[in-house]
Amino acid sequence: MKLTIKRSVFLQELQTVQRAISSKTTIPILTGVKIVLTDEGLSLTGSNADISIESFLSVEDEKAQMTIEQTGSIVLQARFFGEIIRKLPEDTVTLEVLENNQVAITSGKADFTVNGLDAENYPHLPVIDAKNQIQLPVHLLTKIINETSFAVSLHESRPILTGVHFVLENQKLLAVATDSHRLSQRIIPIEQAVENFNIVIPGKSLLELSRSFTDEEEMVEISIMENQVLFKTKSMYFYSRLLEGNYPDTNRLIPTSFNTEVDIYVPEFLSAIERASLLSHEGRNNIVRLSVTSESVFLYGNSPEVGKVEESLSYEKVSGEPLEISFNPDYMKAALRAFGDTSITIKFISAIRPFTLEPTGADLDFIQLITPVRTN
Amino acid sequence: MKLTIKRSVFLQELQTVQRAISSKTTIPILTGVKIVLTDEGLSLTGSNADISIESFLSVEDEKAQMTIEQTGSIVLQARFFGEIIRKLPEDTVTLEVLENNQVAITSGKADFTVNGLDAENYPHLPVIDAKNQIQLPVHLLTKIINETSFAVSLHESRPILTGVHFVLENQKLLAVATDSHRLSQRIIPIEQAVENFNIVIPGKSLLELSRSFTDEEEMVEISIMENQVLFKTKSMYFYSRLLEGNYPDTNRLIPTSFNTEVDIYVPEFLSAIERASLLSHEGRNNIVRLSVTSESVFLYGNSPEVGKVEESLSYEKVSGEPLEISFNPDYMKAALRAFGDTSITIKFISAIRPFTLEPTGADLDFIQLITPVRTN
């Protein structure tokens, strides 16, 4: 294998696949990046137990300025190799596989010789058949991930809850995540004729996926197999394992009739929650209290050792019965951040029943649920 | 005490004194910031075992928009108080001391009440008499600190070496630091008529000092007492304890005759050292090798498990005998960074004797010393 390539472009490819490479793996070859050079171009692969990322750079891609002198393949220790590439002196770099899996890395006057591993020993990625695929704009998939993945459970006691549940049926794609204290659900219409599916994708995989997209990618094709899912863009194949088991029926958790409603502008409410949580974080229970009457909405935080805070909130509309309710401000913060710069309607049943949050007015098919904390 | 003040200005003062406040102190009141309001203005104080910082904001300083309704004083838990100030909703904040050392913090609709401590119980700062003072431009003191403090020892086995040695005599101020493996020394002329001194200031204190200066400060006045030093600017008093004991005589360590000299441009040499250290860091010994002949200068790094690197260096001039010398690249990196964007002359005696680095040509009274590593 011998290749000369523009260093910045190569480094970007390397950084993409490095997202899948952990230095903590027990399989030594997986600390490496697999480099395969064919007449068509350059392919890099990184993998761990959960995800695998394969990037492809075509020889015809002019920005890469590739010169292929000899095709071939090698595996190089990813972190160390990446640091070398980052610090080389010139704009281009030449990689040449020598004897015994040694690789010469040359740029300007700097000559590195590093030890590699035979690419034949690198594990094979799953083969995914092409029959069950949906296509989504990258920005829409990123939005769904941002709206749901923060609500997955971080505890392995119920592994299935560490994933986001995706269900395609009746020409609708539903994505829902819950850690049993809060829930976030998004539904989008799908007009493509594809088979229904019902899968759970690890929340961590989805976060890595959303960070791996570049601005150049517009569409992503999603292919599903029994225990794997592949997200495919023009320049990247992103594989994730699926979680096994039955996801709980979350639909019955979402209430439909309410006694108190508040319309409020998210950024202002979020700032007030952040202030109140400064105090709740110092206390033992980490709760704040919201007091709703027909004339006012107040937020309270209290930590006897440190102090207390109260704040009269600006709101857009209040209706229904007066209410006092306490909740974990960190769940509220995460929920509000997922809404962004908009107004929401918060609907309550009582101080001890979960309440819902939805964008005001627009039927956006985006709903969140938070369980309150009983204080007496 | 009751004060209304522009929040951003108050926050900046608070951040300055917070540099001296540690949450790990065993004296609870020192986790607090002392706030003293007089008719002249607002003074904040933070302190730990090594340094104390006092900032002062005059009532006449228009950018602070201060309204003093009642003078007084209080101590508030610094980290927590700072977070509250940072997150308040409006541009101004009102602080009012209530009964029992409670403090109301109000901004817009947000009302905090936090528990404070009696300022009478806050330790007094040392009183420093004004007789032995020198004045320096802030940028010059910062430069001296950056040129020397990186070379102090980080090990408490010889505490005196954790400080920078400052000696004023013969109208010259000498600053020198060494950890016994490398040394950095700067001399500047002083034209003021002041008493000679000979002190050792902890390296950590100097780093905090250099970070505490703002762009608005032009001159710093340095006052020395038996076991304290005070750095005084227009808006800040910065106290540091001095290290006790005799600093070793470093002057005899600096050689004066040499056998090999290399002139080299710092940024290019630094990049090459950074590349070579990628390999040396993977090995057991962390050394790189420099090979100087009349025709070439080569840098080598080698770590058998990982690989090797060699690089032909661009240089400006070589003279004297050929030489092969090995050294720790991390010492070289730190030394080169202290020189910045310039050319230096490196002077060698032999492979086993310390070598010096100085700015080329200009007689800048700045010299560094690095001890090589014997490889056989």
HADDOCK unambig.tbl for C-alpha pairs under 7 A between the chains (distance, minus, plus):
assign (segid A and resid 84 and name CA) (segid B and resid 275 and name CA) 6.72 0.50 0.50
assign (segid A and resid 87 and name CA) (segid B and resid 275 and name CA) 6.09 0.50 0.50
assign (segid A and resid 109 and name CA) (segid B and resid 311 and name CA) 5.52 0.50 0.50
assign (segid A and resid 109 and name CA) (segid B and resid 312 and name CA) 5.73 0.50 0.50
assign (segid A and resid 110 and name CA) (segid B and resid 310 and name CA) 6.17 0.50 0.50
assign (segid A and resid 110 and name CA) (segid B and resid 311 and name CA) 4.50 0.50 0.50
assign (segid A and resid 111 and name CA) (segid B and resid 309 and name CA) 5.50 0.50 0.50
assign (segid A and resid 111 and name CA) (segid B and resid 310 and name CA) 5.35 0.50 0.50
assign (segid A and resid 111 and name CA) (segid B and resid 311 and name CA) 6.02 0.50 0.50
assign (segid A and resid 112 and name CA) (segid B and resid 308 and name CA) 5.74 0.50 0.50
assign (segid A and resid 112 and name CA) (segid B and resid 309 and name CA) 4.18 0.50 0.50
assign (segid A and resid 112 and name CA) (segid B and resid 310 and name CA) 6.54 0.50 0.50
assign (segid A and resid 113 and name CA) (segid B and resid 307 and name CA) 5.33 0.50 0.50
assign (segid A and resid 113 and name CA) (segid B and resid 308 and name CA) 5.24 0.50 0.50
assign (segid A and resid 113 and name CA) (segid B and resid 309 and name CA) 6.13 0.50 0.50
assign (segid A and resid 114 and name CA) (segid B and resid 306 and name CA) 5.73 0.50 0.50
assign (segid A and resid 114 and name CA) (segid B and resid 307 and name CA) 3.99 0.50 0.50
assign (segid A and resid 114 and name CA) (segid B and resid 308 and name CA) 6.35 0.50 0.50
assign (segid A and resid 115 and name CA) (segid B and resid 306 and name CA) 5.54 0.50 0.50
assign (segid A and resid 115 and name CA) (segid B and resid 307 and name CA) 5.66 0.50 0.50
assign (segid A and resid 275 and name CA) (segid B and resid 84 and name CA) 6.74 0.50 0.50
assign (segid A and resid 275 and name CA) (segid B and resid 87 and name CA) 6.08 0.50 0.50
assign (segid A and resid 306 and name CA) (segid B and resid 114 and name CA) 5.72 0.50 0.50
assign (segid A and resid 306 and name CA) (segid B and resid 115 and name CA) 5.53 0.50 0.50
assign (segid A and resid 307 and name CA) (segid B and resid 113 and name CA) 5.31 0.50 0.50
assign (segid A and resid 307 and name CA) (segid B and resid 114 and name CA) 3.98 0.50 0.50
assign (segid A and resid 307 and name CA) (segid B and resid 115 and name CA) 5.67 0.50 0.50
assign (segid A and resid 308 and name CA) (segid B and resid 112 and name CA) 5.71 0.50 0.50
assign (segid A and resid 308 and name CA) (segid B and resid 113 and name CA) 5.22 0.50 0.50
assign (segid A and resid 308 and name CA) (segid B and resid 114 and name CA) 6.34 0.50 0.50
assign (segid A and resid 309 and name CA) (segid B and resid 111 and name CA) 5.50 0.50 0.50
assign (segid A and resid 309 and name CA) (segid B and resid 112 and name CA) 4.16 0.50 0.50
assign (segid A and resid 309 and name CA) (segid B and resid 113 and name CA) 6.14 0.50 0.50
assign (segid A and resid 310 and name CA) (segid B and resid 110 and name CA) 6.16 0.50 0.50
assign (segid A and resid 310 and name CA) (segid B and resid 111 and name CA) 5.34 0.50 0.50
assign (segid A and resid 310 and name CA) (segid B and resid 112 and name CA) 6.53 0.50 0.50
assign (segid A and resid 311 and name CA) (segid B and resid 109 and name CA) 5.51 0.50 0.50
assign (segid A and resid 311 and name CA) (segid B and resid 110 and name CA) 4.50 0.50 0.50
assign (segid A and resid 311 and name CA) (segid B and resid 111 and name CA) 6.05 0.50 0.50
assign (segid A and resid 312 and name CA) (segid B and resid 109 and name CA) 5.73 0.50 0.50
